[in-house]
């Protein structure tokens, strides 16, 4: 072989050795360090380092061999902080091929700020790492006193860099597939655990809390949240962050772009736009609910035949391409959570219908049997008392007292029976929900102003839920608002009903409202009644300005097994 062929043979040996080294491991960072060492050994260069770049403006120093002391100081601080000319050219797209860097900014700074010895290295070659159209970072190589790299040297470095880029792509695909397999295995375990808990759950709040707790147990995301859009705001229903699960029920404004998305695509299962999801995560971080994260995904919980538009928000700091599978898992997770909550809600509705049927049956039986018997007993005791009073020889005092006691006891029992029947079957609803609430408020000495819009027959579960929520709200006004004026507004539409109860009383301070949100049995009861029917409960209050309670309940697709109407 001629000496003319020797450089080309050396190039082939270099490329072969690098290829073999790259195929020896699937551990990315150790592999890159070994490859740089092999490259320096084969080319006669002395120093090399490599940056990985995920997004413009960011870089990660991942490997370096024989760096001069000035660049190794304080655990490679000069390599980990700040940008340089080669990375700036890479970020703005000017670094397309291997080039000579006439002066290295990091080395210049080392001399200027006297960081230490540079060992005669002033220049280096910079090579972009890529595979096809994908770019991964830059490789730098240098030697003391070497001021220029020939075209042949740069061509060899480009070939090596392409091999490294292809290996990085392969390893990331492998890592992504490994993570995908692991994540879907965790999803299966999560589904089994949630299904087992849902079959025994007592109420929706506890089930929602368990939904988030299990996310923390089976997945490695730092934060996740269940959000519910409500007009121009978002309600934070449940949260997992820092190893803790909470049910905050906090509200905050919703960005206009996200509001438009919800209005336009209600019921869609497609994820929110990345910027909208990140905006939601940033707001939660600003409020201290979750740590700051670099990426967030928000997926609706809507399922077929269900118009619920809650969101599952997952926030995390992605580590390269191994997180490609996360979005697939989050979408599947959101669908599973949506189905679980829907099944639980429908089962609650079924049980509530059964309870209502039983209560109505019992009320009818008591009215038709026991109540009628007691009424007859009252009448008979009155008749006997009248007959004794008309006796010609005068009334038998002892007997008359006994009859009087029977009459009193039977009247008392009849009164208690009627009250029991009324509790089993709510009074006032025979004339309609609004009339019943108005009369109830007036019995509490409130001045009730009522407004109703729309004509719609309400299912009995919806009507009773609104009745109970309205009762609790009016009781709160009577006890705590320090006002007698209250407004009740009922809006009936084809697909939903909204009840709004408003007073202009003393209102609630923010601190007190947070305490009540977490600990008030009355507020929890109202919220649970609304949510059990797939609805929303909201409370707004400003100190010294008043309080507003809003309840929205769906009328379509939520109440299976209910023909509607009242008995």
Helices and strands as residue ranges (DSSP letters): G 3-5, H 6-22, H 28-43, E 47-52, E 60-65, H 69-80, H 85-91, E 99-101, H 105-112, E 124-131, E 134-142, H 151-198, H 204-218, E 223-230, E 233-241, E 244-246, E 250-253, H 256-264, H 274-286, E 295-300, E 310-316, G 320-323, H 326-365, I 366-371, H 372-389, H 397-424, G 429-431, H 433-443, E 447-453, H 460-480, E 485-492, E 496-503, H 510-519, H 521-532, E 536-542, E 546-554
